[in-house]
Amino acid sequence: MSHANAAMVLLSGGQDSATCLAWALERYARVETVGFDYGQRHGVELVCRRRFREALVEAFPRWGERLGDDHVLDLSALGQISETAMTRDVTIENDARGLPNTFVPGRNLLFFTYAAALGWRRGVRRLVAGVCETDYSGYPDCRDDTVKAMQVTLNLGMEQRFVLETPLMWLDKAGTWQLAEKLGGEPLLDLIIEHSHTCYLGERGVRHDWGYGCGHCPACLLRAEGWRRYRAVR
Ligand code: ZN
């Protein structure tokens, strides 16, 4: 496999990583995906990411030809050591510093490290993640500086030349919907609405125009608001 033409997408099953998968498939000849099972409260996203991949292959055969293996890694130790609203059944709130308790310390740093270790074995140098600093939920590990520092650390520590790509870094949520439309039009928007999962509580009972979710957790509010702004400017 040519290094230059292959990418590994960190696919959680959410709107952002689903959009990143389409973005990577448009650019690279071979795209693999990696997901992490860390005991997340919204473990349903692991089912959604699989369904999204399947639906994507069906709706976009040209992308299906490029889509390679999916890897789901067990990071249950992260869930065991994390006292957060993402891994425990507690109310979502902010701490004294303003940091939401949905923040799982070390999560993205571990994700990148595991993705790089996997990429090493698979001969994939480009790691694509849907982290974003614009609308971000206050997570320090989604910042551009964090990702850039991580790239340097991985390259020094593994004697490699990984490139960490973050196509959504400077987009807000409305911009992410716009990017999806540009990549795959209404059919891709429909797949993201139907199959991607954002809600922190794992709710998929009610379908809104922006997708499934409780409609009131911070993740649902951000997704719904982005959708509203995106539709308003169309
Ligand atoms: Zn929700």
Boltz pocket constraint, residues with backbone or C-beta under 6 A from the ligand:
constraints:
  - pocket:
      binder: B
      contacts: [[A, 198], [A, 199], [A, 200], [A, 201], [A, 202], [A, 203], [A, 213], [A, 214], [A, 215], [A, 216], [A, 217], [A, 218], [A, 219], [A, 220], [A, 221]]
      max_distance: 6.0
